[in-house]
Amino acid sequence: FSGGEKKRFETLQMALLEPRMAVLDETDSGLDIDALRVVADGVNALRSPERSFLVITHYQRLLDYIVPDHVHILSEGRIVKSGDKSLALEVEQAGYAEFQAA
């Protein structure tokens, strides 16, 4: 199976299992733009007030399709800054260096 096929299968599993909390660790890793959209559409379809997602990513591009309620920057195991999607855009432009020194 390709990376995209595996990610789609994981999204299908989430839909079937309907977890209250899902951790998506670098879901965008290895996906082309079409596969990324399919996975994001699946995640967005599962969003509800009764369900939480922890989306871990190093790149802002996933957040073009899954709009987060909150963004947290972690450095050395600690949250060093929190904000909304604009924080992810800021990091995309400036990088993580500012937060690694925090």
N, CA, C and O atoms as a MOPAC input file, in Angstrom:
PM7 MOZYME 1SCF
protein

 N      0.83300 1    -1.18700 1     0.00000 1
 C      0.00000 1     0.00000 1     0.00000 1
 C      0.87500 1     1.24700 1     0.00000 1
 O      1.95300 1     1.26500 1     0.59400 1
 N      0.40100 1     2.27600 1    -0.66700 1
 C      1.11200 1     3.55400 1    -0.66100 1
 C      0.80800 1     4.29200 1     0.64200 1
 O     -0.10500 1     3.92800 1     1.38300 1
 N      1.59500 1     5.34000 1     0.90300 1
 C      1.35000 1     6.15300 1     2.09300 1
 C     -0.04300 1     6.75400 1     2.09200 1
 O     -0.71300 1     6.79700 1     3.12400 1
 N     -0.48000 1     7.22400 1     0.91300 1
 C     -1.81100 1     7.80900 1     0.80400 1
 C     -2.91100 1     6.80300 1     1.07800 1
 O     -3.90800 1     7.12800 1     1.72200 1
 N     -2.73400 1     5.57100 1     0.58800 1
 C     -3.73400 1     4.52900 1     0.83300 1
 C     -3.81600 1     4.18900 1     2.31200 1
 O     -4.90700 1     3.98400 1     2.84400 1
 N     -2.66400 1     4.13000 1     2.98000 1
 C     -2.64900 1     3.84700 1     4.41700 1
 C     -3.36200 1     4.94700 1     5.19500 1
 O     -4.13100 1     4.66500 1     6.11400 1
 N     -3.10700 1     6.19500 1     4.82800 1
 C     -3.74400 1     7.32300 1     5.52200 1
 C     -5.25400 1     7.31400 1     5.29200 1
 O     -6.02200 1     7.61200 1     6.20700 1
 N     -5.68000 1     6.97600 1     4.08500 1
 C     -7.12300 1     6.88900 1     3.80600 1
 C     -7.75700 1     5.79300 1     4.64900 1
 O     -8.85700 1     5.96600 1     5.17500 1
 N     -7.06700 1     4.66800 1     4.77700 1
 C     -7.56900 1     3.57100 1     5.59200 1
 C     -7.68300 1     4.00000 1     7.05300 1
 O     -8.66100 1     3.65900 1     7.71900 1
 N     -6.70600 1     4.73500 1     7.55400 1
 C     -6.76400 1     5.23300 1     8.93100 1
 C     -7.97000 1     6.14700 1     9.12400 1
 O     -8.62500 1     6.10600 1    10.16500 1
 N     -8.26200 1     6.97100 1     8.11800 1
 C     -9.42700 1     7.85600 1     8.19500 1
 C    -10.71400 1     7.03700 1     8.21600 1
 O    -11.64100 1     7.35800 1     8.96000 1
 N    -10.77600 1     5.98200 1     7.40400 1
 C    -11.93800 1     5.09000 1     7.40300 1
 C    -12.10000 1     4.42300 1     8.76700 1
 O    -13.21600 1     4.31200 1     9.27400 1
 N    -11.00600 1     3.98200 1     9.35700 1
 C    -11.06100 1     3.38600 1    10.69400 1
 C    -11.64000 1     4.36800 1    11.70500 1
 O    -12.46300 1     3.99100 1    12.53900 1
 N    -11.21500 1     5.62200 1    11.63300 1
 C    -11.75200 1     6.64100 1    12.54700 1
 C    -13.25400 1     6.78100 1    12.36400 1
 O    -13.99700 1     6.87900 1    13.34100 1
 N    -13.70200 1     6.78900 1    11.11200 1
 C    -15.13100 1     6.93900 1    10.84000 1
 C    -15.91800 1     5.76200 1    11.41600 1
 O    -17.01400 1     5.94600 1    11.94400 1
 N    -15.36600 1     4.56600 1    11.31700 1
 C    -16.05900 1     3.37900 1    11.82300 1
 C    -16.02900 1     3.28900 1    13.34300 1
 O    -17.02000 1     2.90400 1    13.96300 1
 N    -14.90300 1     3.64200 1    13.94200 1
 C    -14.74400 1     3.52500 1    15.39200 1
 C    -15.31900 1     4.71200 1    16.16000 1
 O    -15.64200 1     4.58800 1    17.34100 1
 N    -15.44800 1     5.85400 1    15.49900 1
 C    -15.99200 1     7.07100 1    16.10000 1
 C    -15.37300 1     7.38400 1    17.46800 1
 O    -16.09500 1     7.48200 1    18.45900 1
 N    -14.06000 1     7.54100 1    17.53200 1
 C    -13.43100 1     7.83600 1    18.82600 1
 C    -13.80000 1     9.23300 1    19.32100 1
 O    -14.09300 1    10.12300 1    18.52300 1
 N    -13.78400 1     9.42000 1    20.63400 1
 C    -14.02300 1    10.75400 1    21.19700 1
 C    -12.78000 1    11.61500 1    21.08500 1
 O    -12.86700 1    12.84200 1    21.06800 1
 N    -11.61100 1    10.96400 1    21.00800 1
 C    -10.33200 1    11.66300 1    20.88200 1
 C     -9.48500 1    10.91500 1    19.86100 1
 O     -9.32600 1     9.69800 1    19.95100 1
 N     -8.94400 1    11.64500 1    18.89200 1
 C     -8.07700 1    11.03500 1    17.88000 1
 C     -6.78200 1    11.82700 1    17.79400 1
 O     -6.79500 1    13.05700 1    17.76300 1
 N     -5.66900 1    11.11400 1    17.75600 1
 C     -4.35600 1    11.73200 1    17.60100 1
 C     -3.88200 1    11.44600 1    16.18400 1
 O     -3.72200 1    10.29000 1    15.79100 1
 N     -3.66200 1    12.50500 1    15.42500 1
 C     -3.19600 1    12.38700 1    14.04500 1
 C     -1.76000 1    12.88700 1    14.01000 1
 O     -1.51400 1    14.09200 1    13.97100 1
 N     -0.82400 1    11.96200 1    14.02500 1
 C      0.59600 1    12.30300 1    14.10700 1
 C      1.19600 1    12.36300 1    12.71100 1
 O      1.39400 1    11.33400 1    12.06500 1
 N      1.48200 1    13.56600 1    12.25400 1
 C      2.05400 1    13.83300 1    10.93700 1
 C      1.25600 1    13.14000 1     9.82800 1
 O      1.81200 1    12.45600 1     8.96900 1
 N     -0.04300 1    13.33600 1     9.87600 1
 C     -0.95100 1    12.76300 1     8.89500 1
 C     -0.60800 1    13.19200 1     7.48300 1
 O     -0.88700 1    12.46400 1     6.53000 1
 N     -0.00900 1    14.35700 1     7.33300 1
 C      0.32200 1    14.88100 1     6.00600 1
 C      1.62700 1    14.32200 1     5.44900 1
 O      1.96000 1    14.58100 1     4.29200 1
 N      2.36600 1    13.56800 1     6.24100 1
 C      3.66500 1    13.05000 1     5.81100 1
 C      3.50800 1    12.09100 1     4.63000 1
 O      2.77100 1    11.10900 1     4.70900 1
 N      4.20400 1    12.38600 1     3.54500 1
 C      4.21900 1    11.50200 1     2.39000 1
 C      2.99200 1    11.55200 1     1.50600 1
 O      2.85200 1    10.72400 1     0.60600 1
 N      2.09800 1    12.50300 1     1.73800 1
 C      0.88000 1    12.57800 1     0.93100 1
 C      1.02300 1    13.59200 1    -0.19100 1
 O      1.58000 1    14.67400 1    -0.00200 1
 N      0.50900 1    13.22600 1    -1.36800 1
 C      0.40900 1    14.22600 1    -2.43200 1
 C     -0.83000 1    15.06400 1    -2.16000 1
 O     -1.60100 1    14.75300 1    -1.25200 1
 N     -1.02700 1    16.10300 1    -2.92200 1
 C     -2.10800 1    17.05800 1    -2.64900 1
 C     -3.48900 1    16.41600 1    -2.72700 1
 O     -4.37700 1    16.77100 1    -1.95100 1
 N     -3.68300 1    15.47700 1    -3.65300 1
 C     -4.99000 1    14.81900 1    -3.77400 1
 C     -5.28400 1    13.94600 1    -2.55800 1
 O     -6.39200 1    13.97300 1    -2.02200 1
 N     -4.29500 1    13.17700 1    -2.12500 1
 C     -4.47600 1    12.33200 1    -0.94600 1
 C     -4.67500 1    13.18500 1     0.30500 1
 O     -5.46500 1    12.83500 1     1.18200 1
 N     -3.95800 1    14.30400 1     0.38500 1
 C     -4.10700 1    15.20700 1     1.52100 1
 C     -5.54000 1    15.73100 1     1.61100 1
 O     -6.11000 1    15.80500 1     2.69900 1
 N     -6.11000 1    16.08700 1     0.48600 1
 C     -7.49600 1    16.57400 1     0.47400 1
 C     -8.47500 1    15.49300 1     0.90500 1
 O     -9.41200 1    15.76700 1     1.65500 1
 N     -8.26700 1    14.26600 1     0.43700 1
 C     -9.15800 1    13.16200 1     0.81000 1
 C     -9.10800 1    12.92800 1     2.31800 1
 O    -10.14800 1    12.78600 1     2.96100 1
 N     -7.91600 1    12.88900 1     2.87300 1
 C     -7.76300 1    12.67600 1     4.31100 1
 C     -8.37500 1    13.84200 1     5.09000 1
 O     -9.08400 1    13.62600 1     6.07200 1
 N     -8.10800 1    15.06000 1     4.66100 1
 C     -8.66200 1    16.23700 1     5.34100 1
 C    -10.18500 1    16.24600 1     5.27400 1
 O    -10.84800 1    16.58000 1     6.25600 1
 N    -10.74100 1    15.88300 1     4.12900 1
 C    -12.20200 1    15.81000 1     4.00600 1
 C    -12.77500 1    14.79700 1     4.99000 1
 O    -13.82200 1    15.03200 1     5.59400 1
 N    -12.08400 1    13.67100 1     5.14900 1
 C    -12.53600 1    12.66300 1     6.10600 1
 C    -12.49400 1    13.17600 1     7.53000 1
 O    -13.43100 1    12.96000 1     8.29800 1
 N    -11.42100 1    13.84900 1     7.88900 1
 C    -11.29900 1    14.41500 1     9.23900 1
 C    -12.36700 1    15.47800 1     9.46000 1
 O    -13.02400 1    15.49200 1    10.50100 1
 N    -12.54400 1    16.36100 1     8.49200 1
 C    -13.54600 1    17.42200 1     8.63500 1
 C    -14.95400 1    16.85500 1     8.76400 1
 O    -15.78200 1    17.41500 1     9.48200 1
 N    -15.23100 1    15.75800 1     8.08100 1
 C    -16.55400 1    15.12900 1     8.17500 1
 C    -16.80100 1    14.56800 1     9.57500 1
 O    -17.94900 1    14.45700 1    10.00500 1
 N    -15.73800 1    14.21600 1    10.27800 1
 C    -15.86300 1    13.64500 1    11.62000 1
 C    -15.87800 1    14.69100 1    12.72900 1
 O    -16.14500 1    14.36200 1    13.88500 1
 N    -15.59400 1    15.94000 1    12.39100 1
 C    -15.55900 1    16.99000 1    13.42100 1
 C    -16.93100 1    17.16000 1    14.05300 1
 O    -17.95600 1    17.17600 1    13.37100 1
 N    -16.92400 1    17.28500 1    15.37400 1
 C    -18.16200 1    17.54300 1    16.10200 1
 C    -17.79700 1    18.05300 1    17.49200 1
 O    -16.65700 1    17.89300 1    17.92900 1
 N    -18.75000 1    18.66400 1    18.19000 1
 C    -18.47300 1    19.14100 1    19.55000 1
 C    -18.13300 1    18.00500 1    20.52000 1
 O    -17.52300 1    18.24500 1    21.56300 1
 N    -18.52200 1    16.77200 1    20.18500 1
 C    -18.27600 1    15.62600 1    21.05800 1
 C    -16.95100 1    14.92700 1    20.75900 1
 O    -16.61400 1    13.94500 1    21.42100 1
 N    -16.19600 1    15.41700 1    19.77400 1
 C    -14.97200 1    14.73100 1    19.35000 1
 C    -13.81500 1    15.71500 1    19.30800 1
 O    -13.96500 1    16.85100 1    18.85700 1
 N    -12.66400 1    15.26700 1    19.78300 1
 C    -11.45400 1    16.09900 1    19.76800 1
 C    -10.39900 1    15.45800 1    18.88400 1
 O    -10.28300 1    14.23500 1    18.81100 1
 N     -9.63500 1    16.30700 1    18.21600 1
 C     -8.51400 1    15.85700 1    17.40000 1
 C     -7.26000 1    16.57700 1    17.86900 1
 O     -7.26600 1    17.79200 1    18.07000 1
 N     -6.20300 1    15.83000 1    18.03900 1
 C     -4.88100 1    16.40100 1    18.25800 1
 C     -4.12100 1    16.13800 1    16.96500 1
 O     -3.77200 1    14.99700 1    16.66400 1
 N     -3.86700 1    17.19400 1    16.20400 1
 C     -3.20900 1    17.07600 1    14.90600 1
 C     -1.77200 1    17.55200 1    15.06400 1
 O     -1.52400 1    18.72200 1    15.35400 1
 N     -0.83600 1    16.64300 1    14.87300 1
 C      0.58800 1    16.95700 1    15.00600 1
 C      1.17000 1    17.08000 1    13.60900 1
 O      1.09000 1    16.14600 1    12.81100 1
 N      1.75700 1    18.23500 1    13.31400 1
 C      2.35300 1    18.44800 1    12.00000 1
 C      3.50600 1    19.43500 1    12.11500 1
 O      3.54300 1    20.26300 1    13.02600 1
 N      4.43100 1    19.34000 1    11.19600 1
 C      5.52300 1    20.30600 1    11.12100 1
 C      5.27200 1    21.34500 1    10.04200 1
 O      6.02100 1    22.31500 1     9.92200 1
 N      4.22500 1    21.14600 1     9.25900 1
 C      3.98600 1    22.01600 1     8.11100 1
 C      2.57000 1    22.56200 1     8.13000 1
 O      1.62800 1    21.85600 1     8.49000 1
 N      2.42700 1    23.80200 1     7.74700 1
 C      1.16400 1    24.50800 1     7.75800 1
 C      0.20700 1    24.00000 1     6.68300 1
 O     -1.00100 1    24.20300 1     6.80600 1
 N      0.70300 1    23.35100 1     5.64500 1
 C     -0.13800 1    23.02400 1     4.48400 1
 C     -1.35700 1    22.18600 1     4.85700 1
 O     -2.41600 1    22.36000 1     4.25500 1
 N     -1.24500 1    21.28800 1     5.82500 1
 C     -2.39900 1    20.50500 1     6.25700 1
 C     -3.49300 1    21.42000 1     6.79400 1
 O     -4.68100 1    21.13100 1     6.64900 1
 N     -3.08600 1    22.52100 1     7.41200 1
 C     -4.04600 1    23.43400 1     8.02900 1
 C     -4.77200 1    24.29800 1     7.00400 1
 O     -5.65800 1    25.07400 1     7.36400 1
 N     -4.40100 1    24.16900 1     5.72300 1
 C     -5.19500 1    24.78300 1     4.65800 1
 C     -6.50000 1    24.02700 1     4.47400 1
 O     -7.47100 1    24.57000 1     3.94600 1
 N     -6.52400 1    22.77100 1     4.91100 1
 C     -7.68200 1    21.90400 1     4.69600 1
 C     -8.38900 1    21.51500 1     5.98800 1
 O     -9.59800 1    21.28700 1     5.98700 1
 N     -7.65400 1    21.43800 1     7.07700 1
 C     -8.23700 1    21.18500 1     8.39600 1
 C     -7.96500 1    22.44100 1     9.21600 1
 O     -6.84900 1    22.63500 1     9.69800 1
 N     -8.95600 1    23.28000 1     9.37600 1
 C     -8.75700 1    24.54900 1    10.09000 1
 C     -8.83400 1    24.27600 1    11.59300 1
 O     -9.86600 1    23.82700 1    12.09200 1
 N     -7.75200 1    24.54300 1    12.30600 1
 C     -7.71400 1    24.22700 1    13.73600 1
 C     -8.45700 1    25.25900 1    14.58100 1
 O     -8.56800 1    26.42700 1    14.20700 1
 N     -8.95700 1    24.80900 1    15.71500 1
 C     -9.53200 1    25.72400 1    16.70200 1
 C     -8.41700 1    26.39700 1    17.49700 1
 O     -8.52200 1    27.56500 1    17.87000 1
 N     -7.35100 1    25.64300 1    17.75000 1
 C     -6.20800 1    26.14000 1    18.51900 1
 C     -4.92500 1    25.61700 1    17.88700 1
 O     -4.90500 1    24.52600 1    17.31600 1
 N     -3.85400 1    26.40000 1    17.99300 1
 C     -2.52200 1    25.98500 1    17.54700 1
 C     -1.57800 1    26.14900 1    18.73100 1
 O     -1.56600 1    27.18700 1    19.39300 1
 N     -0.79200 1    25.11600 1    18.98800 1
 C      0.19200 1    25.16400 1    20.06900 1
 C      1.55900 1    24.83500 1    19.48700 1
 O      1.68600 1    23.92300 1    18.67000 1
 N      2.57500 1    25.56800 1    19.90200 1
 C      3.95300 1    25.29500 1    19.51000 1
 C      4.63000 1    24.61600 1    20.69500 1
 O      4.64500 1    25.15500 1    21.80200 1
 N      5.18900 1    23.43300 1    20.45800 1
 C      5.90700 1    22.70600 1    21.49400 1
 C      7.40200 1    22.78700 1    21.24800 1
 O      7.86100 1    22.69500 1    20.11000 1
 N      8.15400 1    22.95900 1    22.31800 1
 C      9.61000 1    22.93200 1    22.25800 1
 C     10.11000 1    22.23000 1    23.50800 1
 O      9.77000 1    22.61800 1    24.62500 1
 N     10.90700 1    21.21000 1    23.32100 1
 C     11.45700 1    20.43200 1    24.42800 1
 C     10.36300 1    19.95400 1    25.37500 1
 O     10.51600 1    20.01100 1    26.59600 1
 N      9.26200 1    19.48400 1    24.80300 1
 C      8.18700 1    18.89700 1    25.59100 1
 C      7.25500 1    19.87400 1    26.27600 1
 O      6.41200 1    19.45900 1    27.07200 1
 N      7.38300 1    21.16500 1    25.99000 1
 C      6.53200 1    22.17900 1    26.63400 1
 C      5.84900 1    23.04700 1    25.58800 1
 O      6.41000 1    23.33400 1    24.53100 1
 N      4.63100 1    23.45500 1    25.90200 1
 C      3.94200 1    24.41600 1    25.04400 1
 C      4.57400 1    25.77900 1    25.29600 1
 O      4.53200 1    26.28700 1    26.41700 1
 N      5.16200 1    26.37400 1    24.25500 1
 C      5.83500 1    27.66300 1    24.41600 1
 C      5.02100 1    28.81300 1    23.83900 1
 O      5.30200 1    29.97500 1    24.13200 1
 N      4.01600 1    28.50600 1    23.02300 1
 C      3.14300 1    29.55500 1    22.51200 1
 C      1.86100 1    28.91200 1    22.00600 1
 O      1.87900 1    27.81200 1    21.45200 1
 N      0.75000 1    29.61200 1    22.20300 1
 C     -0.55300 1    29.15000 1    21.73100 1
 C     -1.23000 1    30.26700 1    20.96800 1
 O     -0.96600 1    31.44600 1    21.20400 1
 N     -2.09700 1    29.89100 1    20.06000 1
 C     -2.83500 1    30.87800 1    19.28600 1
 C     -3.82900 1    30.20300 1    18.36500 1
 O     -4.24200 1    29.06600 1    18.59200 1
 N     -4.20600 1    30.92500 1    17.32000 1
 C     -5.12300 1    30.37600 1    16.32900 1
 C     -4.33800 1    30.04400 1    15.06000 1
 O     -3.10900 1    29.97200 1    15.09000 1
 N     -5.03800 1    29.84300 1    13.95500 1
 C     -4.37200 1    29.45300 1    12.71400 1
 C     -3.30500 1    30.45900 1    12.28800 1
 O     -2.34100 1    30.08600 1    11.61900 1
 N     -3.46000 1    31.71900 1    12.66300 1
 C     -2.47000 1    32.72800 1    12.28100 1
 C     -1.08900 1    32.41000 1    12.86800 1
 O     -0.07200 1    32.78800 1    12.28700 1
 N     -1.04600 1    31.72300 1    14.00300 1
 C      0.23700 1    31.31400 1    14.57600 1
 C      0.93700 1    30.31500 1    13.65200 1
 O      2.15300 1    30.38800 1    13.47200 1
 N      0.19500 1    29.40100 1    13.07600 1
 C      0.78200 1    28.44600 1    12.12800 1
 C      1.31100 1    29.16400 1    10.89400 1
 O      2.36400 1    28.80300 1    10.36800 1
 N      0.59400 1    30.16800 1    10.43500 1
 C      1.04900 1    30.94500 1     9.27600 1
 C      2.32900 1    31.71100 1     9.61100 1
 O      3.22900 1    31.82600 1     8.78000 1
 N      2.40000 1    32.23100 1    10.82900 1
 C      3.59600 1    32.94800 1    11.29100 1
 C      4.81600 1    32.02000 1    11.28300 1
 O      5.89300 1    32.40600 1    10.82700 1
 N      4.64300 1    30.81600 1    11.78200 1
 C      5.74200 1    29.85000 1    11.81700 1
 C      6.14500 1    29.43900 1    10.40700 1
 O      7.32700 1    29.23000 1    10.13100 1
 N      5.17400 1    29.32500 1     9.52200 1
 C      5.47200 1    28.98300 1     8.12100 1
 C      6.39200 1    30.03200 1     7.49600 1
 O      7.27500 1    29.69700 1     6.70600 1
 N      6.18600 1    31.29300 1     7.84900 1
 C      6.99700 1    32.37900 1     7.29800 1
 C      8.35000 1    32.51900 1     7.99900 1
 O      9.37800 1    32.67900 1     7.34100 1
 N      8.34900 1    32.45800 1     9.33300 1
 C      9.55300 1    32.78600 1    10.10500 1
 C     10.34800 1    31.57000 1    10.58000 1
 O     11.52000 1    31.69800 1    10.93500 1
 N      9.72500 1    30.40100 1    10.58900 1
 C     10.40200 1    29.20700 1    11.08700 1
 C     10.22600 1    29.03300 1    12.58800 1
 O      9.53400 1    29.81300 1    13.24300 1
 N     10.86300 1    27.99900 1    13.12000 1
 C     10.71700 1    27.63500 1    14.52900 1
 C     11.80700 1    28.20200 1    15.43100 1
 O     11.72200 1    28.05400 1    16.65000 1
 N     12.81900 1    28.84200 1    14.87300 1
 C     13.97800 1    29.28000 1    15.66700 1
 C     13.57500 1    30.11100 1    16.88700 1
 O     14.11000 1    29.91100 1    17.97700 1
 N     12.64800 1    31.02800 1    16.71000 1
 C     12.20100 1    31.89200 1    17.81900 1
 C     11.65100 1    31.06400 1    18.97800 1
 O     11.83300 1    31.42300 1    20.14200 1
 N     10.99000 1    29.97600 1    18.66600 1
 C     10.33300 1    29.17900 1    19.69300 1
 C     11.27600 1    28.17400 1    20.33900 1
 O     11.02400 1    27.72700 1    21.45800 1
 N     12.33700 1    27.81800 1    19.66800 1
 C     13.29900 1    26.87700 1    20.23400 1
 C     14.10200 1    27.52600 1    21.34600 1
 O     14.57500 1    26.83600 1    22.24900 1
 N     14.26200 1    28.83000 1    21.29400 1
 C     15.00500 1    29.54700 1    22.33300 1
 C     14.13400 1    29.85700 1    23.53900 1
 O     14.63800 1    30.24400 1    24.59300 1
 N     12.82000 1    29.68600 1    23.38300 1
 C     11.87600 1    30.08500 1    24.43800 1
 C     12.01500 1    29.25300 1    25.69200 1
 O     11.29000 1    29.47100 1    26.66200 1

